[in-house]
């Protein structure tokens, strides 16, 4: 397992995108597959994180296979697949801006494959006097490469 950490700016959403242009990739997102997401397109997946504006701490674990679900520790969990023809997946913020820390590099190798991602979210207590730079949530992304068909599934507890 490889682990990457950093922060990203979230305005109720976080993207995982391949090395293609994120703006053109976002045009392929299918927003009709579910009311809460995740929403996937060719080379991109969007995770909706309702009520989270500002900086969030993200840890990405790249696994060889499904590491198993730890829903007990997290308040929200969602997962889905998406296909990429380019690879080199990376985390992008709400405005398609790059993440900081170790997340500013590709998380996976180049190539065509289907990736499975599981997003875990836990809010942090926000001080009464806070700024947008204060970390408002912690996210864990578990990622592994599958060979299967791209389809999106959603954990019903994710709201």
N, C-alpha and C positions, 0 to 999 in steps of 0.2 A: 504494500500500500504506500502511495505517495501522498503527502499532506501539504497543502498550500493555504496560507492565511493572509488576510488583508481586510480592507474596508471598501465599501462601495456606497454611492449615493443612491438611495431608493425613494422613489415617489410612488409608493404602492406597487412597485414592480421591480423585478430584477431579470435580466436576460442572460442566457448562456448562448453564445454564438460561435460559429466556426470562423475560419480566417477570411471568409467572404465579407463584402461590405455589409455592415449590420443594418443600414438603412434600407438597402434593396432587399436584404433577407427578411426584414420585418414585414415587407409587403406580402410575403407568402404565408403569414400566420393565419391559421384558421380559428377565428374567434367563436365559431358556432358549435364547437365540440362539447362545451360545458359552460355553465354559468360562472364557475369559480376558477377554472384553469386546472392544470397548466395548459397553455395554448402553444401549439408547435407549428412550425413551418419548415421549409427546406433549409437546413443548416442553422436553425435558431429555435429556442424555446423560451417562452416568457412565463415566469411565475408571478402571479398576483399576490401581493402581500398587503392586504387591506389595512388602512390606518397607520402605515409606517411611512413617514416622511423624514428624511435626513439620513445620517450615516448609520450603516449597519455593519457589524463585524461578520465576515464570512470565512468559514473554513471549508475547503474542498478536499475530500478524500477520494483519490482515484484508486479503484479496486480492480482486481482481475475478474471478480464475479460478485453477485449480490451478497453484501455483508450482513443482511438481515435488518429488519425494521426495529427501531427503538422508540416506539410511540409514547412510552411512559414518561420519558424525560422532556418531551417537546410538546408545545401547545398546539402546533399546526404541522401537518405533514401532507405533502403532495408529491406525486411522482408521474413521470411520463417518459416516452421515447421520442426521439426525433432522428431523422436521417441527415447525414452530412456527406457531401461528395469531396470536401476539402480537408476536413479534420482540423486539428489545432484549436480545440475548444478553449474559450476564455469567458470570464465573467465580465458583464457590462452593467453599468448602472442604468437608472431610469431614462437618462437622456443619452443613452448609448455611449456614455463616457467610460474610460478605462478605470478599472479598479486599482487600488494601491497595494503596496506590500508585495508578497509573492504572487498575488493574483494578476499582476501585470504581464505575465508570461503565458504562453500556451500550456494548457493543462494536459493535453493529449497530443499524440503524434499526428502528422499529416496523413491523409488517406480517406477513402470512402468507407463508412461504417454506420451502424445504428448505435446511438448512445442511449443509455438509460440513466435518468437522473432522479434522485429523491431529495427533495428539499424539506428540511426541518427548520422550524422557526420558534424562537422563544423570546418574548418581549423582556426588556430590562426595565427596572424602575427608573422613571424619568424624574430628575430633581425639579422642584417647583420653579427654580430659576435655571432654565436650560437654554442652550443654543442648538442650532441645527448640526453643529459638529459633534455634539454629545451622541454617543452610541445608543440607539434606541432599541435595538434588537440584536440577537445573535442568531446566525443561520449556519446550518451544516448542510452541505451538498455532498451526497454520496453519488459517485459517478462510476459507471463501468460500461465497457463496450460489449454489445450483444451482436448476434448475427441475424436476429429475427426481424420480422416486418415492423415498420414504424407504426405504432398506435399509441394513443394517449389514454392513460387511466388516472383516475383521481380518487384519493382516499376521501370517503364521505365526511370525515371529521374536519377536513380542511375548509375553513370559511373565511 
